[in-house]
Amino acid sequence: MSKTTLRVMASVVVPMLLLAHVNSSLTVGQQPQTSAQPATKFRHAVTRSQDASRIMSILAQLPDSGMPKELLDRAEAIAVFPKVVRHTDIITEVSKGYGVISARQDKGWTMPAFYRFRGEGFSGPFADPGSHSVILLFMNKDALSWFEKGGVPLKNEKKAVEGPVGTISADQRKELESVPILAYSYFNGILNGAAFGKSFWKSFSLNPDNNINQPVYGMKGREILTGKQINPVSVLTGISAYQEALTKYFARS
């Protein structure tokens, strides 16, 4: 074989080997990152479900919690955002939190779908920062159907109005018949009615946290809320904590 032929072969084979080595190195280097990310998401998912479960268990078991059980028994879906943090940037107030939503199906409550709560709007420059839990009750099938498009802006007919605390009077019960979403704020053991979407100066929304839903379930938040079948074997221990709490305290007979 001539020296010229050897030089030609080397000019072709060596770059190909180098390219193969680089591609192999990139693949190996990327694997730890992608495997670590789902593990972190799973931990967050378990924590959110368990925190929401504790809140609903407290409200269900304490006779003086103020949460009307008849509303929880009627609700088609219940959302809990255990920690919604509020801060003010100059004159803009921002609220943000992460939580879960489960919907009532013929066979019981769905697994918790992971959602984000966000609010933004005008506020005074010296408004106090803080955090609280937000609880939303979706009272009819129409409200539940809004999740089919993914995110839900809490405004106009989709606004959340103050939920009643304590015993519900006959007049209140009649007024609430056509209300699609009832809202509550819970902090330091005190439950209050809350409103999201009634003010022109502030906007609120719910959006699926599919960065959690996809790794945990292999599907989107709206699919979970429709009752799409989930393989229970693939779900980590602790993920179902919120579903279990709702099943225990608010199952229809």
C-alpha positions in Angstrom: 0.0 0.0 0.0 1.5 3.4 -1.0 2.2 6.2 1.4 -0.3 8.4 -0.4 -3.1 5.9 0.2 -2.2 5.6 3.9 -2.3 9.4 4.2 -5.8 9.5 2.6 -7.1 6.8 4.9 -5.8 8.5 8.0 -7.4 11.8 6.9 -10.7 10.1 6.8 -10.6 7.5 9.6 -9.1 9.6 12.3 -11.7 12.5 12.2 -14.4 9.9 12.2 -13.0 8.2 15.3 -12.6 11.6 17.0 -16.2 12.5 16.2 -17.5 9.2 17.6 -15.5 9.8 20.8 -16.9 13.4 21.2 -20.5 12.2 20.7 -20.0 9.3 23.1 -18.6 11.8 25.7 -21.5 14.1 25.3 -24.0 11.3 25.7 -22.3 10.0 28.9 -22.0 13.6 30.3 -25.7 14.3 29.8 -27.0 11.2 31.5 -26.5 12.2 35.1 -28.3 15.5 34.5 -31.4 14.0 33.0 -31.6 11.2 35.6 -31.2 13.7 38.5 -33.9 16.0 37.3 -36.8 13.5 37.6 -35.6 12.5 41.1 -35.9 16.1 42.2 -39.3 16.5 40.6 -40.6 13.4 42.3 -39.5 14.7 45.8 -41.3 18.0 45.1 -44.4 16.1 43.9 -44.6 14.0 47.1 -44.1 17.0 49.3 -46.9 19.0 47.6 -49.3 16.1 47.8 -48.6 15.4 51.5 -48.8 19.1 52.5 -52.1 19.5 50.7 -53.3 16.3 52.4 -52.5 17.6 55.9 -54.4 20.9 55.2 -57.5 19.1 54.1 -57.3 16.6 56.9 -57.1 19.5 59.5 -60.1 21.3 57.9 -62.1 18.1 57.8 -61.4 16.9 61.3 -61.5 20.1 63.4 -65.2 20.9 64.2 -64.4 24.6 64.5 -62.2 24.9 61.4 -65.0 26.9 59.7 -64.9 24.9 56.4 -68.5 23.9 55.5 -68.4 20.2 54.9 -71.6 20.3 52.7 -69.6 22.4 50.2 -66.7 19.9 50.2 -69.2 17.1 49.7 -70.7 18.8 46.7 -67.5 20.0 45.0 -66.5 18.5 41.7 -62.8 19.3 42.2 -60.8 20.7 45.1 -57.5 22.5 44.8 -55.0 23.2 47.5 -51.9 25.4 47.2 -50.2 24.9 50.5 -47.9 27.9 50.3 -48.7 30.9 48.2 -46.1 33.6 48.6 -46.9 37.3 48.2 -44.4 40.1 47.6 -44.6 43.6 46.2 -42.2 44.9 43.6 -42.6 48.8 43.7 -46.4 49.0 43.0 -46.9 45.5 41.6 -48.1 42.7 43.9 -47.2 39.2 42.8 -48.6 36.0 44.4 -47.2 32.6 43.4 -47.6 29.1 44.7 -47.6 25.4 43.7 -50.2 22.8 44.6 -52.5 20.1 43.6 -56.0 19.6 42.2 -58.1 16.4 42.3 -61.4 15.9 40.5 -64.3 13.8 41.6 -65.1 10.9 39.2 -67.7 8.1 39.4 -65.1 5.8 40.9 -63.7 8.3 43.3 -61.2 11.1 43.3 -58.5 11.4 40.7 -54.8 11.3 41.5 -53.5 14.8 42.3 -52.7 16.9 39.2 -50.0 19.4 39.8 -50.8 23.1 39.1 -49.4 26.6 39.6 -51.3 29.5 41.2 -50.2 33.0 40.1 -51.6 36.5 40.7 -50.3 39.9 39.7 -51.6 43.4 39.8 -51.5 46.9 41.3 -50.8 47.3 45.0 -49.6 49.9 47.4 -45.8 50.3 47.6 -45.8 49.4 51.3 -48.0 46.3 51.2 -46.9 43.6 53.6 -45.3 40.5 52.1 -46.5 37.1 53.4 -47.6 33.6 52.6 -50.8 31.6 53.1 -52.6 28.6 51.8 -55.2 28.9 49.0 -58.1 26.5 48.7 -60.4 26.5 45.7 -63.7 24.5 45.4 -65.0 23.9 41.8 -68.7 23.4 42.4 -70.0 22.2 39.1 -69.1 20.2 35.9 -68.8 23.5 33.9 -66.0 24.7 36.2 -64.3 21.3 35.9 -64.5 21.5 32.1 -62.4 24.7 32.0 -59.3 22.6 32.7 -59.7 20.9 29.3 -57.9 23.8 27.7 -55.0 23.6 30.1 -54.7 26.8 32.1 -57.7 28.6 33.8 -57.8 32.4 34.1 -59.7 33.3 37.2 -61.8 36.2 35.8 -65.3 37.0 34.5 -67.5 34.0 34.7 -64.5 32.0 36.0 -63.7 34.3 38.9 -63.4 32.8 42.4 -65.6 34.3 45.0 -65.4 34.3 48.8 -66.4 31.0 50.3 -68.6 31.1 53.4 -67.1 30.2 56.7 -69.0 28.3 59.4 -72.7 27.4 59.2 -74.4 28.3 55.9 -77.7 30.0 56.1 -80.6 29.2 53.8 -80.1 32.6 52.0 -76.4 31.9 51.5 -77.1 28.4 50.2 -79.4 29.8 47.5 -76.9 32.5 46.5 -74.2 29.8 46.1 -76.2 27.6 43.8 -74.9 29.2 40.6 -71.3 30.1 41.8 -68.7 28.0 40.0 -65.6 28.6 42.2 -65.4 29.3 45.9 -62.1 30.4 47.4 -60.5 30.4 50.8 -57.3 31.6 52.5 -55.9 29.6 55.3 -53.1 30.9 57.7 -52.1 30.1 61.2 -55.2 27.9 61.7 -57.6 30.6 60.6 -59.9 30.1 57.5 -61.2 33.1 55.6 -63.2 33.5 52.4 -61.1 34.9 49.6 -61.7 36.4 46.1 -59.6 36.0 43.0 -60.6 37.7 39.8 -63.1 40.3 41.0 -60.8 43.2 40.9 -60.0 45.0 37.6 -56.5 45.8 38.9 -55.4 42.2 39.7 -55.3 39.0 37.6 -55.1 35.4 38.7 -54.6 32.1 36.9 -54.1 28.4 37.4 -51.7 26.6 35.0 -50.7 23.0 34.8 -47.3 22.2 36.2 -46.5 19.7 33.5 -42.8 19.7 34.4 -44.1 17.7 37.3 -47.1 15.9 35.8 -45.2 14.5 32.8 -42.3 12.8 34.8 -44.7 11.6 37.5 -47.6 10.3 35.4 -46.5 10.5 31.8 -49.4 12.8 31.0 -50.6 16.4 31.3 -52.6 17.9 34.1 -55.8 18.2 32.2 -55.6 14.5 31.3 -55.3 13.5 35.0 -58.4 15.6 35.9 -60.5 13.8 33.3 -59.8 10.5 35.0 -57.4 9.1 32.4 -56.1 5.7 33.6 -52.9 5.8 35.6 -50.8 2.7 36.3 -50.6 2.6 40.1 -47.5 0.5 40.0 -45.5 3.4 38.4 -46.6 6.0 41.1 -44.2 6.7 43.9 -45.3 6.2 47.5 -46.6 9.5 48.9 -47.9 10.9 45.6 -51.4 9.7 46.3 -51.6 11.3 49.8 -53.9 14.1 48.7 -56.2 11.7 46.8 -56.4 9.5 49.9 -57.3 12.4 52.2 -60.2 13.4 49.9 -61.4 9.8 49.6 -61.4 9.4 53.4 -63.2 12.6 54.2 -65.3 13.7 51.2 -66.4 10.5 49.4 -70.0 10.6 48.3 -72.2 7.8 49.6 
